[in-house]
Amino acid sequence: MALAEVDLRIASGEFVSLLGPSGCGKSTVLRLLSGLDTPTSGTISRDLPGDEVPGYVFQDAALMPWASVRRNVELPLLLRGERPAQRRERVDAALSAVGLADSADAVPRELSGGMRMRASLARALVTSPRLWLLDEPFGALDEITRFALNQTLLSLCKPAGGATPATAVFVTHSVYEAVFLSQRVVVMARPGRVVGEVAIDLPYPRDASLRTTPQFAALCARVSDTLQRASVAGASA
């Protein structure tokens, strides 16, 4: 997917969602930010140490079906050559953070879809990334599970107690999810361009009660309107 007119700046610690119709380049932006793809023109600058890899969470949990949850989550640490004691400590902490401490020895086929995605989040978390890239990770889940995982994700990226927040770029097709999670929603249209932004001026921490407030409804309406204009722009491009 080619991108055009994409000038995107993301502040350290900011949570940004990319919203737009299929084929507008949202996933391409993530792949470029991750280093999986390289641009043929233009520049990408990331304020990360040279050896630090972003935490990447895909649409599919992409777990090794023959390996336990623990082994799946441990994989990035094995690839980095960390010692067994360090690996165990980090994996235990990551599994606890996503609510899978009691499922460490299960294999993926024994888990629900939501639990598999929690394992995928733990695998990204285990390296303590400062940059999270998430490509529609909850799109295939039911609403109740999606809401629960939205809350889990915010606890990881926007930790309480004054801990440093991570930077997150989140691709979704859900207006409600984008508004609930983000500080800024970037709306894209075909062919591969940014057509609007909506600042989400809502404080963290956020919980389920936010979804019933007039402020949330008003912001969802603004984002929906921007998305509608993006669809029209894409159709006429």
C-alpha positions in Angstrom: 0.0 0.0 0.0 1.4 3.4 -1.0 1.2 6.3 1.4 0.8 9.9 0.4 0.6 13.1 2.4 1.3 11.4 5.7 3.0 13.8 8.1 2.6 12.2 11.5 4.3 13.3 14.7 3.7 11.4 17.9 4.9 12.6 21.2 6.7 10.4 23.7 4.1 8.7 26.0 1.2 9.6 23.7 -1.6 7.1 22.7 -2.6 7.6 19.1 -5.2 5.6 17.2 -5.3 5.3 13.4 -8.8 5.1 12.1 -10.1 4.8 8.5 -11.5 2.4 5.9 -9.8 -0.8 4.8 -7.0 -0.2 2.4 -6.2 3.4 3.5 -2.6 2.5 4.7 -3.1 2.2 8.5 -1.2 -1.1 8.8 1.5 0.2 6.4 2.2 3.1 8.8 2.7 0.5 11.6 5.0 -1.6 9.5 7.1 1.5 8.6 7.3 2.5 12.3 8.3 -1.0 13.3 11.1 -1.2 10.7 9.4 -4.2 9.0 9.1 -2.1 5.8 11.3 0.7 4.6 10.0 3.8 2.8 10.8 4.4 -0.8 10.7 8.2 -0.1 10.3 10.4 2.9 11.8 9.8 6.3 10.9 8.1 9.6 12.5 9.1 12.8 12.1 7.1 16.1 13.6 8.2 19.4 14.6 4.6 20.5 17.9 3.1 21.2 19.4 1.3 18.3 18.8 -2.2 19.7 15.3 -1.6 21.1 12.5 -3.3 19.3 8.9 -2.0 19.5 6.3 -4.2 21.0 4.2 -5.3 18.0 0.7 -6.9 18.5 -1.0 -8.3 15.4 -4.6 -8.9 14.5 -4.0 -12.6 15.1 -2.4 -13.6 18.4 0.3 -15.5 16.3 1.2 -17.9 19.1 3.2 -21.1 18.5 0.5 -23.7 18.8 2.8 -26.4 20.2 4.3 -24.3 23.0 2.9 -23.3 26.3 1.9 -19.7 27.1 5.1 -19.3 29.1 7.2 -20.4 26.2 5.4 -18.1 23.8 5.8 -15.1 26.1 9.5 -16.0 26.7 10.4 -16.1 23.0 11.6 -12.5 22.7 13.9 -13.0 25.7 15.3 -16.2 24.3 16.1 -14.4 21.1 17.9 -11.7 23.1 19.9 -14.3 25.0 18.8 -13.4 28.5 19.6 -15.8 31.3 16.9 -18.3 32.5 16.4 -16.6 35.9 15.9 -13.2 34.3 13.5 -14.7 31.7 11.4 -16.4 34.4 11.1 -13.2 36.4 10.1 -11.1 33.4 7.6 -13.7 32.1 6.0 -14.1 35.5 5.5 -10.3 35.7 4.1 -10.1 32.2 1.7 -12.9 32.7 0.5 -11.5 36.0 0.0 -8.0 34.4 -2.4 -9.5 31.8 -4.2 -11.9 34.1 -2.7 -15.1 32.8 -0.6 -16.2 35.8 -2.7 -19.3 36.2 -2.5 -20.3 32.6 1.3 -20.3 32.1 1.4 -24.0 31.3 -1.6 -24.1 28.9 -1.2 -24.3 25.2 -3.0 -21.9 22.8 -5.8 -24.4 21.8 -6.8 -24.5 25.5 -7.4 -20.8 25.6 -10.3 -18.6 24.6 -9.7 -15.9 21.9 -9.4 -13.3 24.6 -6.9 -15.3 26.5 -4.8 -15.8 23.4 -4.7 -12.1 22.8 -3.7 -11.5 26.4 -0.8 -13.9 25.8 0.1 -11.8 22.8 0.1 -8.7 24.9 2.3 -10.3 27.5 4.8 -11.4 24.8 5.0 -7.7 23.7 5.2 -6.5 27.3 7.9 -8.9 28.4 10.6 -6.7 26.8 9.3 -3.5 28.4 8.9 -1.7 25.1 8.7 2.1 25.1 6.8 2.0 21.8 3.7 -0.2 21.3 2.4 -0.9 17.7 -1.0 -2.6 17.7 -2.7 -3.6 14.5 -6.4 -4.3 15.2 -5.6 -6.7 18.0 -9.2 -6.9 19.4 -11.1 -6.7 16.1 -12.2 -10.4 16.1 -13.4 -10.4 19.8 -16.8 -10.0 21.2 -17.6 -6.6 22.8 -17.3 -7.7 26.4 -13.9 -9.2 25.9 -12.8 -6.2 23.8 -13.8 -3.8 26.5 -11.9 -5.8 29.1 -8.8 -5.9 26.9 -9.0 -2.2 26.2 -8.8 -1.7 30.0 -5.8 -4.2 30.2 -4.0 -2.3 27.4 -4.4 1.0 29.2 -3.1 -0.5 32.4 0.1 -1.5 30.4 0.6 1.7 28.4 -0.8 4.2 30.9 0.3 2.7 34.3 -0.9 4.2 37.5 1.4 5.5 40.3 3.4 7.9 38.2 5.2 5.3 36.1 6.4 6.5 32.7 3.7 5.9 30.1 4.6 4.1 26.9 4.0 5.5 23.4 1.3 3.6 21.5 0.0 3.6 18.0 -3.2 1.6 17.7 -5.0 0.6 14.5 -8.8 0.0 14.7 -12.0 0.3 12.8 -14.0 1.1 16.0 -14.8 4.7 16.7 -15.7 3.9 20.3 -12.5 1.9 20.9 -10.4 4.7 19.4 -12.0 7.4 21.6 -11.8 5.3 24.8 -8.1 4.5 24.4 -6.6 7.5 22.8 -5.3 11.0 23.4 -5.6 11.6 19.6 -7.4 9.9 16.8 -5.9 10.3 13.4 -8.3 9.6 10.5 -7.0 8.3 7.2 -8.5 7.9 3.8 -7.6 6.3 0.5 -5.1 6.5 -1.1 -2.9 6.5 2.0 -3.3 10.0 3.4 -4.3 11.7 6.7 -7.5 13.7 6.3 -8.2 14.7 9.9 -7.4 14.5 13.6 -9.5 14.7 16.8 -7.9 15.4 20.1 -9.4 13.3 22.9 -9.2 15.6 25.9 -10.3 13.0 28.5 -8.2 12.3 31.6 -6.6 8.9 32.5 -7.2 6.6 34.2 -10.3 5.6 32.2 -12.9 3.0 33.0 -16.2 1.7 31.8 -18.2 4.6 33.3 -16.5 6.9 30.7 -18.5 5.3 27.9 -21.8 6.6 29.3 -20.7 10.3 29.7 -21.9 13.1 27.4 -18.2 14.0 26.7 -17.5 10.5 25.4 -20.6 10.6 23.2 -19.7 14.0 21.8 -16.2 13.0 20.9 -17.4 9.8 19.3 -19.8 11.9 17.1 -16.9 14.2 16.1 -14.7 11.3 15.2 -17.6 9.6 13.3 -18.2 12.8 11.3 -14.5 13.0 10.4 -14.5 9.4 9.4 -17.5 9.9 7.2 -15.7 12.8 5.5 -12.7 10.5 5.0 -14.9 7.9 3.3 -16.3 10.5 0.9 -12.7 11.8 0.2 -11.6 8.3 -0.5 -14.5 7.6 -2.9 -13.8 10.7 -4.9 -10.0 10.3 -5.0 
